[in-house]
Amino acid sequence: MRARHRAALFATSTLTGVGIASWITRTPAVRDELGASIETMGIVLLGLSAGSMIGILGAGALVRRTGTRPLVLVGGALPVLGMVLVALLAPAHVTAGVWTGLFCIGFGAGVAEIGLNVEAAAVERQLGRPVVPTLHACFSLGTVVGGAAGIGLTAIRTPVTTHLLLVAAAMAALVLFAAGNLRPVPRPASESADARDGVDRRGDTDVPVPRPRSVLTVQVLLIAVVTLAMAFAEGAASDWLPLLLTTGHDAPEVTGSLVFTGFALAMLVGRSTGTPLVTRFGRAPIVRTCAAVGTVGVLLVVTAGSPVVTAIGAAVWGLGIALGFPLAISAAGDHPTDGDRRVSVVATAGYVAFLAGPPLLGFLGGHLGLQTAMLVPAGLLVVAVCIASATRTARSGQGSSRPG
């Protein structure tokens, strides 16, 4: 049952990646279906960002009240509904309906990401070996599969409605699989609902227990900074790498898309193959190495004089930061009683940085140039190198088998 529970988590993470990548590949087609101007399309796209931000910020409080299972299931089902709305209402020229569909996709993905990370960290504590990196590898796999399928279906002129309804059906199947197999691991008493209510019920007697203490320790804040740096760097690449190629080197759009695909594949490889390295060398050394390699990749992109060097830098960038976010989540969850709350805080910081970072870089890029703006994620990664020791494995024996 434990293996099926992990499989359900991985399936939900995969469907999130598939859904988002499928939407991205059909954005131009949806714009044409709606007949939307650039300004109108910007408002439509805001539905995805607004939903994601609200979902992420709200999930931290919800997970303490409802547990992870409702968040994962609702977060998996809402993108299916959103995909159906976009598929049916874009050809009908219902702009508000498409906005609503994107909001559902974003909100569901945001809620699911927090729930998935909290639960995966709890499973990791129980098993004593890395699980969160595999969870994030599944998301990367979903984006690669969804993106590749989207490019192929676009090339053969598959209608938007047909494409997105097929994607929705596949996502629904994964949600049903998750619903039948999600069995959250037991939490310590201090993380139970009774403890959250401030009451310990023993027999017929209600015994007051202390309210949960703040989890905002120095270590948690440092881990949050590491997570923020890694997420900021990932968001910067996702939003701006293709434009860096087309504007900085006058490369064709297909070259920009291929370089971004190389970045995504590098992240998938790093997340899929990095677990043995964590087991052998410990978490903190790997996080420090990841941040350092990611910094080198960003600087290669910033200083590149040709598309070839930029492509190499993008691959190094993706490979470097691949494990940073999931290992920081693992570090936050590496606590016998406060793991869920710590993960919620750290994951929220990371996803907010992922969403808010790219617009900030766009503002800076408009004034200083995109290549110069990319020094911001490079600087944050340097900070992560310096504070990576905060992610070391707890000495209590929780988490990974080797000390960080």
One Martini backbone bead per residue (centre of mass of N, CA, C, O) as a GRO file, in nm:
protein
  404
    1MET     BB    1   0.056   0.064  -0.018
    2ARG     BB    2   0.296   0.258  -0.011
    3ALA     BB    3   0.359   0.243  -0.316
    4ARG     BB    4   0.077   0.346  -0.410
    5HIS     BB    5   0.097   0.617  -0.273
    6ARG     BB    6   0.339   0.721  -0.429
    7ALA     BB    7   0.212   0.686  -0.709
    8ALA     BB    8  -0.013   0.895  -0.660
    9LEU     BB    9   0.171   1.137  -0.624
   10PHE     BB   10   0.319   1.114  -0.898
   11ALA     BB   11   0.066   1.136  -1.077
   12THR     BB   12  -0.020   1.420  -0.989
   13SER     BB   13   0.241   1.563  -1.072
   14THR     BB   14   0.227   1.485  -1.370
   15LEU     BB   15  -0.050   1.617  -1.442
   16THR     BB   16   0.041   1.904  -1.388
   17GLY     BB   17   0.256   1.917  -1.611
   18VAL     BB   18   0.077   1.843  -1.850
   19GLY     BB   19  -0.128   2.074  -1.829
   20ILE     BB   20   0.061   2.319  -1.852
   21ALA     BB   21   0.206   2.238  -2.118
   22SER     BB   22  -0.047   2.218  -2.294
   23TRP     BB   23  -0.130   2.510  -2.270
   24ILE     BB   24   0.126   2.648  -2.377
   25THR     BB   25   0.117   2.521  -2.670
   26ARG     BB   26  -0.196   2.665  -2.711
   27THR     BB   27  -0.196   2.974  -2.681
   28PRO     BB   28  -0.207   3.080  -2.976
   29ALA     BB   29  -0.472   2.933  -3.051
   30VAL     BB   30  -0.651   3.063  -2.837
   31ARG     BB   31  -0.609   3.350  -2.931
   32ASP     BB   32  -0.738   3.300  -3.210
   33GLU     BB   33  -1.015   3.204  -3.114
   34LEU     BB   34  -1.071   3.481  -2.955
   35GLY     BB   35  -0.943   3.738  -3.085
   36ALA     BB   36  -0.704   3.850  -2.917
   37SER     BB   37  -0.532   4.072  -2.776
   38ILE     BB   38  -0.263   4.137  -2.593
   39GLU     BB   39  -0.419   4.261  -2.357
   40THR     BB   40  -0.634   4.038  -2.330
   41MET     BB   41  -0.435   3.803  -2.293
   42GLY     BB   42  -0.315   3.908  -2.031
   43ILE     BB   43  -0.578   3.875  -1.871
   44VAL     BB   44  -0.615   3.576  -1.915
   45LEU     BB   45  -0.336   3.487  -1.788
   46LEU     BB   46  -0.403   3.589  -1.500
   47GLY     BB   47  -0.570   3.346  -1.410
   48LEU     BB   48  -0.332   3.155  -1.359
   49SER     BB   49  -0.172   3.330  -1.156
   50ALA     BB   50  -0.396   3.384  -0.951
   51GLY     BB   51  -0.461   3.091  -0.885
   52SER     BB   52  -0.182   3.006  -0.790
   53MET     BB   53  -0.144   3.209  -0.559
   54ILE     BB   54  -0.399   3.141  -0.396
   55GLY     BB   55  -0.343   2.840  -0.361
   56ILE     BB   56  -0.070   2.861  -0.215
   57LEU     BB   57  -0.155   3.053   0.022
   58GLY     BB   58  -0.404   2.866   0.120
   59ALA     BB   59  -0.274   2.579   0.168
   60GLY     BB   60  -0.120   2.619   0.435
   61ALA     BB   61  -0.387   2.632   0.607
   62LEU     BB   62  -0.543   2.379   0.501
   63VAL     BB   63  -0.346   2.144   0.578
   64ARG     BB   64  -0.406   2.178   0.894
   65ARG     BB   65  -0.726   2.105   0.861
   66THR     BB   66  -0.741   1.858   0.624
   67GLY     BB   67  -0.495   1.777   0.500
   68THR     BB   68  -0.366   1.627   0.205
   69ARG     BB   69  -0.581   1.471   0.041
   70PRO     BB   70  -0.780   1.697  -0.046
   71LEU     BB   71  -0.569   1.870  -0.192
   72VAL     BB   72  -0.476   1.666  -0.404
   73LEU     BB   73  -0.755   1.605  -0.530
   74VAL     BB   74  -0.851   1.891  -0.591
   75GLY     BB   75  -0.584   1.973  -0.738
   76GLY     BB   76  -0.639   1.754  -0.966
   77ALA     BB   77  -0.939   1.824  -1.062
   78LEU     BB   78  -0.942   2.127  -1.146
   79PRO     BB   79  -0.766   2.109  -1.409
   80VAL     BB   80  -0.973   1.944  -1.560
   81LEU     BB   81  -1.194   2.153  -1.562
   82GLY     BB   82  -1.026   2.379  -1.692
   83MET     BB   83  -0.963   2.230  -1.958
   84VAL     BB   84  -1.256   2.204  -2.050
   85LEU     BB   85  -1.325   2.503  -2.059
   86VAL     BB   86  -1.115   2.583  -2.268
   87ALA     BB   87  -1.196   2.381  -2.494
   88LEU     BB   88  -1.505   2.493  -2.519
   89LEU     BB   89  -1.473   2.829  -2.498
   90ALA     BB   90  -1.275   2.924  -2.712
   91PRO     BB   91  -1.448   2.862  -2.975
   92ALA     BB   92  -1.690   3.048  -2.836
   93HIS     BB   93  -1.560   3.326  -2.735
   94VAL     BB   94  -1.517   3.291  -2.407
   95THR     BB   95  -1.318   3.467  -2.215
   96ALA     BB   96  -1.420   3.422  -1.922
   97GLY     BB   97  -1.405   3.111  -1.939
   98VAL     BB   98  -1.100   3.089  -1.982
   99TRP     BB   99  -1.020   3.232  -1.726
  100THR     BB  100  -1.156   3.025  -1.539
  101GLY     BB  101  -0.997   2.780  -1.632
  102LEU     BB  102  -0.717   2.893  -1.553
  103PHE     BB  103  -0.780   2.928  -1.257
  104CYS     BB  104  -0.826   2.628  -1.199
  105ILE     BB  105  -0.548   2.535  -1.280
  106GLY     BB  106  -0.385   2.715  -1.085
  107PHE     BB  107  -0.522   2.645  -0.817
  108GLY     BB  108  -0.481   2.340  -0.828
  109ALA     BB  109  -0.173   2.342  -0.855
  110GLY     BB  110  -0.114   2.497  -0.593
  111VAL     BB  111  -0.250   2.305  -0.393
  112ALA     BB  112  -0.107   2.043  -0.479
  113GLU     BB  113   0.188   2.122  -0.427
  114ILE     BB  114   0.167   2.145  -0.124
  115GLY     BB  115   0.045   1.868  -0.060
  116LEU     BB  116   0.268   1.698  -0.197
  117ASN     BB  117   0.514   1.799  -0.034
  118VAL     BB  118   0.414   1.727   0.245
  119GLU     BB  119   0.367   1.421   0.194
  120ALA     BB  120   0.647   1.345   0.079
  121ALA     BB  121   0.801   1.426   0.337
  122ALA     BB  122   0.658   1.220   0.520
  123VAL     BB  123   0.747   0.969   0.366
  124GLU     BB  124   1.048   1.023   0.395
  125ARG     BB  125   1.059   1.003   0.703
  126GLN     BB  126   0.961   0.707   0.713
  127LEU     BB  127   1.180   0.575   0.510
  128GLY     BB  128   1.476   0.728   0.491
  129ARG     BB  129   1.436   0.840   0.189
  130PRO     BB  130   1.422   0.981  -0.104
  131VAL     BB  131   1.119   1.151  -0.265
  132VAL     BB  132   1.091   1.445  -0.367
  133PRO     BB  133   1.264   1.433  -0.628
  134THR     BB  134   1.065   1.241  -0.775
  135LEU     BB  135   0.825   1.427  -0.774
  136HIS     BB  136   0.968   1.649  -0.951
  137ALA     BB  137   1.031   1.463  -1.187
  138CYS     BB  138   0.735   1.418  -1.266
  139PHE     BB  139   0.678   1.705  -1.345
  140SER     BB  140   0.895   1.721  -1.565
  141LEU     BB  141   0.781   1.490  -1.730
  142GLY     BB  142   0.508   1.623  -1.785
  143THR     BB  143   0.621   1.867  -1.944
  144VAL     BB  144   0.757   1.705  -2.167
  145VAL     BB  145   0.514   1.542  -2.264
  146GLY     BB  146   0.315   1.778  -2.306
  147GLY     BB  147   0.495   1.939  -2.501
  148ALA     BB  148   0.544   1.724  -2.719
  149ALA     BB  149   0.247   1.668  -2.780
  150GLY     BB  150   0.172   1.960  -2.853
  151ILE     BB  151   0.363   1.993  -3.091
  152GLY     BB  152   0.254   1.754  -3.257
  153LEU     BB  153  -0.051   1.841  -3.270
  154THR     BB  154   0.007   2.112  -3.400
  155ALA     BB  155   0.150   2.009  -3.660
  156ILE     BB  156  -0.137   1.842  -3.736
  157ARG     BB  157  -0.382   2.031  -3.669
  158THR     BB  158  -0.513   2.009  -3.398
  159PRO     BB  159  -0.764   2.087  -3.230
  160VAL     BB  160  -0.803   2.231  -2.933
  161THR     BB  161  -1.038   2.065  -2.826
  162THR     BB  162  -0.924   1.785  -2.873
  163HIS     BB  163  -0.661   1.810  -2.719
  164LEU     BB  164  -0.771   1.905  -2.433
  165LEU     BB  165  -0.967   1.663  -2.392
  166LEU     BB  166  -0.751   1.445  -2.393
  167VAL     BB  167  -0.597   1.557  -2.154
  168ALA     BB  168  -0.831   1.550  -1.951
  169ALA     BB  169  -0.869   1.242  -1.960
  170ALA     BB  170  -0.587   1.167  -1.859
  171MET     BB  171  -0.604   1.327  -1.593
  172ALA     BB  172  -0.856   1.183  -1.479
  173ALA     BB  173  -0.723   0.906  -1.452
  174LEU     BB  174  -0.510   0.998  -1.243
  175VAL     BB  175  -0.710   1.091  -1.029
  176LEU     BB  176  -0.847   0.817  -0.983
  177PHE     BB  177  -0.594   0.674  -0.893
  178ALA     BB  178  -0.535   0.856  -0.651
  179ALA     BB  179  -0.807   0.815  -0.497
  180GLY     BB  180  -0.748   0.492  -0.459
  181ASN     BB  181  -0.426   0.539  -0.318
  182LEU     BB  182  -0.450   0.747  -0.100
  183ARG     BB  183  -0.244   0.714   0.213
  184PRO     BB  184  -0.168   0.883   0.455
  185VAL     BB  185   0.057   0.922   0.679
  186PRO     BB  186   0.119   0.910   0.991
  187ARG     BB  187   0.108   1.130   1.257
  188PRO     BB  188   0.200   1.286   1.505
  189ALA     BB  189   0.031   1.404   1.772
  190SER     BB  190   0.119   1.715   1.727
  191GLU     BB  191  -0.028   1.687   1.421
  192SER     BB  192  -0.297   1.658   1.506
  193ALA     BB  193  -0.611   1.772   1.546
  194ASP     BB  194  -0.608   1.794   1.854
  195ALA     BB  195  -0.352   1.966   1.871
  196ARG     BB  196  -0.465   2.198   1.697
  197ASP     BB  197  -0.698   2.246   1.922
  198GLY     BB  198  -0.556   2.211   2.218
  199VAL     BB  199  -0.633   1.892   2.252
  200ASP     BB  200  -0.613   1.596   2.462
  201ARG     BB  201  -0.770   1.284   2.409
  202ARG     BB  202  -0.810   1.084   2.709
  203GLY     BB  203  -1.061   0.931   2.690
  204ASP     BB  204  -1.278   1.138   2.895
  205THR     BB  205  -1.032   1.347   2.888
  206ASP     BB  206  -0.944   1.687   2.868
  207VAL     BB  207  -0.616   1.781   2.774
  208PRO     BB  208  -0.421   2.030   2.775
  209VAL     BB  209  -0.225   2.171   2.518
  210PRO     BB  210   0.000   2.314   2.348
  211ARG     BB  211   0.050   2.529   2.132
  212PRO     BB  212   0.184   2.573   1.849
  213ARG     BB  213   0.479   2.651   1.754
  214SER     BB  214   0.692   2.820   1.593
  215VAL     BB  215   0.867   2.755   1.270
  216LEU     BB  216   1.045   3.033   1.257
  217THR     BB  217   1.336   2.959   1.226
  218VAL     BB  218   1.645   2.997   1.117
  219GLN     BB  219   1.655   2.743   0.947
  220VAL     BB  220   1.388   2.781   0.791
  221LEU     BB  221   1.466   3.052   0.664
  222LEU     BB  222   1.713   2.944   0.511
  223ILE     BB  223   1.561   2.733   0.348
  224ALA     BB  224   1.374   2.939   0.212
  225VAL     BB  225   1.601   3.081   0.057
  226VAL     BB  226   1.689   2.841  -0.107
  227THR     BB  227   1.416   2.795  -0.242
  228LEU     BB  228   1.389   3.072  -0.368
  229ALA     BB  229   1.641   3.059  -0.547
  230MET     BB  230   1.561   2.808  -0.713
  231ALA     BB  231   1.282   2.910  -0.812
  232PHE     BB  232   1.376   3.168  -0.946
  233ALA     BB  233   1.562   3.029  -1.154
  234GLU     BB  234   1.339   2.857  -1.286
  235GLY     BB  235   1.146   3.087  -1.369
  236ALA     BB  236   1.345   3.245  -1.544
  237ALA     BB  237   1.387   3.022  -1.755
  238SER     BB  238   1.092   2.963  -1.838
  239ASP     BB  239   1.034   3.275  -1.938
  240TRP     BB  240   1.339   3.382  -2.078
  241LEU     BB  241   1.513   3.202  -2.265
  242PRO     BB  242   1.388   3.239  -2.548
  243LEU     BB  243   1.427   3.554  -2.548
  244LEU     BB  244   1.732   3.557  -2.526
  245LEU     BB  245   1.777   3.435  -2.807
  246THR     BB  246   1.603   3.632  -2.991
  247THR     BB  247   1.737   3.909  -2.877
  248GLY     BB  248   2.054   3.847  -2.824
  249HIS     BB  249   2.092   3.647  -3.117
  250ASP     BB  250   1.874   3.630  -3.345
  251ALA     BB  251   1.706   3.385  -3.306
  252PRO     BB  252   1.492   3.164  -3.368
  253GLU     BB  253   1.220   3.039  -3.213
  254VAL     BB  254   1.301   2.737  -3.224
  255THR     BB  255   1.563   2.774  -3.065
  256GLY     BB  256   1.438   2.868  -2.801
  257SER     BB  257   1.268   2.608  -2.757
  258LEU     BB  258   1.507   2.408  -2.755
  259VAL     BB  259   1.658   2.527  -2.515
  260PHE     BB  260   1.434   2.489  -2.312
  261THR     BB  261   1.413   2.183  -2.348
  262GLY     BB  262   1.700   2.132  -2.247
  263PHE     BB  263   1.649   2.240  -1.965
  264ALA     BB  264   1.418   2.041  -1.889
  265LEU     BB  265   1.585   1.781  -1.933
  266ALA     BB  266   1.803   1.845  -1.723
  267MET     BB  267   1.610   1.841  -1.485
  268LEU     BB  268   1.511   1.554  -1.520
  269VAL     BB  269   1.784   1.416  -1.489
  270GLY     BB  270   1.859   1.528  -1.209
  271ARG     BB  271   1.598   1.415  -1.060
  272SER     BB  272   1.631   1.105  -1.152
  273THR     BB  273   1.966   1.070  -1.063
  274GLY     BB  274   2.024   1.211  -0.763
  275THR     BB  275   1.963   1.021  -0.520
  276PRO     BB  276   2.235   0.864  -0.482
  277LEU     BB  277   2.397   1.119  -0.407
  278VAL     BB  278   2.246   1.184  -0.148
  279THR     BB  279   2.302   0.914  -0.004
  280ARG     BB  280   2.621   0.942  -0.014
  281PHE     BB  281   2.677   1.274   0.060
  282GLY     BB  282   2.434   1.436   0.116
  283ARG     BB  283   2.244   1.718   0.115
  284ALA     BB  284   2.417   1.978   0.149
  285PRO     BB  285   2.638   1.923  -0.069
  286ILE     BB  286   2.435   1.911  -0.305
  287VAL     BB  287   2.313   2.190  -0.277
  288ARG     BB  288   2.580   2.342  -0.310
  289THR     BB  289   2.646   2.228  -0.591
  290CYS     BB  290   2.392   2.315  -0.737
  291ALA     BB  291   2.426   2.620  -0.695
  292ALA     BB  292   2.701   2.641  -0.836
  293VAL     BB  293   2.620   2.525  -1.113
  294GLY     BB  294   2.389   2.725  -1.164
  295THR     BB  295   2.565   2.975  -1.168
  296VAL     BB  296   2.734   2.897  -1.412
  297GLY     BB  297   2.499   2.878  -1.611
  298VAL     BB  298   2.400   3.169  -1.591
  299LEU     BB  299   2.672   3.303  -1.671
  300LEU     BB  300   2.686   3.178  -1.950
  301VAL     BB  301   2.431   3.316  -2.055
  302VAL     BB  302   2.514   3.614  -1.998
  303THR     BB  303   2.813   3.581  -2.165
  304ALA     BB  304   2.721   3.491  -2.425
  305GLY     BB  305   2.811   3.491  -2.790
  306SER     BB  306   2.621   3.235  -2.845
  307PRO     BB  307   2.384   2.993  -2.884
  308VAL     BB  308   2.559   2.752  -2.799
  309VAL     BB  309   2.646   2.860  -2.520
  310THR     BB  310   2.360   2.905  -2.418
  311ALA     BB  311   2.275   2.609  -2.430
  312ILE     BB  312   2.486   2.506  -2.232
  313GLY     BB  313   2.407   2.691  -1.998
  314ALA     BB  314   2.113   2.588  -1.972
  315ALA     BB  315   2.186   2.297  -1.898
  316VAL     BB  316   2.351   2.367  -1.647
  317TRP     BB  317   2.129   2.515  -1.503
  318GLY     BB  318   1.925   2.279  -1.485
  319LEU     BB  319   2.113   2.070  -1.347
  320GLY     BB  320   2.181   2.241  -1.094
  321ILE     BB  321   1.865   2.304  -0.988
  322ALA     BB  322   1.703   2.037  -0.977
  323LEU     BB  323   1.752   1.958  -0.650
  324GLY     BB  324   1.711   2.207  -0.469
  325PHE     BB  325   1.410   2.220  -0.403
  326PRO     BB  326   1.353   1.926  -0.298
  327LEU     BB  327   1.578   1.934  -0.074
  328ALA     BB  328   1.456   2.166   0.085
  329ILE     BB  329   1.195   2.020   0.151
  330SER     BB  330   1.328   1.788   0.301
  331ALA     BB  331   1.455   1.965   0.521
  332ALA     BB  332   1.189   2.075   0.635
  333GLY     BB  333   1.070   1.771   0.696
  334ASP     BB  334   1.318   1.714   0.909
  335HIS     BB  335   1.081   1.648   1.145
  336PRO     BB  336   0.902   1.483   1.395
  337THR     BB  337   0.651   1.727   1.427
  338ASP     BB  338   0.695   1.995   1.208
  339GLY     BB  339   0.706   1.917   0.903
  340ASP     BB  340   0.447   2.025   0.767
  341ARG     BB  341   0.481   2.327   0.842
  342ARG     BB  342   0.760   2.370   0.718
  343VAL     BB  343   0.689   2.294   0.428
  344SER     BB  344   0.472   2.506   0.384
  345VAL     BB  345   0.655   2.753   0.413
  346VAL     BB  346   0.877   2.681   0.201
  347ALA     BB  347   0.696   2.626  -0.047
  348THR     BB  348   0.565   2.902  -0.060
  349ALA     BB  349   0.823   3.063  -0.112
  350GLY     BB  350   0.895   2.921  -0.378
  351TYR     BB  351   0.630   2.970  -0.548
  352VAL     BB  352   0.631   3.274  -0.529
  353ALA     BB  353   0.904   3.311  -0.672
  354PHE     BB  354   0.823   3.170  -0.936
  355LEU     BB  355   0.594   3.385  -1.002
  356ALA     BB  356   0.735   3.675  -0.924
  357GLY     BB  357   1.015   3.682  -1.064
  358PRO     BB  358   0.973   3.725  -1.375
  359PRO     BB  359   0.842   4.011  -1.364
  360LEU     BB  360   1.086   4.144  -1.232
  361LEU     BB  361   1.281   4.080  -1.466
  362GLY     BB  362   1.121   4.237  -1.677
  363PHE     BB  363   1.163   4.512  -1.549
  364LEU     BB  364   1.473   4.507  -1.550
  365GLY     BB  365   1.507   4.441  -1.854
  366GLY     BB  366   1.380   4.712  -1.957
  367HIS     BB  367   1.637   4.879  -1.826
  368LEU     BB  368   1.907   4.661  -1.850
  369GLY     BB  369   1.849   4.394  -1.956
  370LEU     BB  370   1.827   4.056  -1.954
  371GLN     BB  371   2.116   3.967  -1.893
  372THR     BB  372   2.147   4.145  -1.643
  373ALA     BB  373   1.899   4.037  -1.484
  374MET     BB  374   2.029   3.741  -1.445
  375LEU     BB  375   2.203   3.822  -1.191
  376VAL     BB  376   1.995   3.767  -0.975
  377PRO     BB  377   1.985   3.453  -0.970
  378ALA     BB  378   2.290   3.427  -0.932
  379GLY     BB  379   2.301   3.567  -0.654
  380LEU     BB  380   2.106   3.371  -0.508
  381LEU     BB  381   2.283   3.118  -0.552
  382VAL     BB  382   2.520   3.217  -0.384
  383VAL     BB  383   2.365   3.224  -0.123
  384ALA     BB  384   2.299   2.921  -0.121
  385VAL     BB  385   2.587   2.826  -0.091
  386CYS     BB  386   2.634   2.966   0.196
  387ILE     BB  387   2.347   2.815   0.331
  388ALA     BB  388   2.335   2.495   0.283
  389SER     BB  389   2.373   2.380   0.580
  390ALA     BB  390   2.061   2.404   0.659
  391THR     BB  391   2.001   2.110   0.496
  392ARG     BB  392   2.083   1.922   0.689
  393THR     BB  393   2.069   1.637   0.847
  394ALA     BB  394   1.928   1.509   1.099
  395ARG     BB  395   2.053   1.351   1.394
  396SER     BB  396   1.794   1.172   1.471
  397GLY     BB  397   1.736   1.004   1.180
  398GLN     BB  398   1.589   1.172   1.008
  399GLY     BB  399   1.564   1.093   0.689
  400SER     BB  400   1.841   1.055   0.575
  401SER     BB  401   2.116   0.831   0.614
  402ARG     BB  402   2.294   1.086   0.590
  403PRO     BB  403   2.481   1.331   0.668
  404GLY     BB  404   2.513   1.686   0.573
   0.00000   0.00000   0.00000
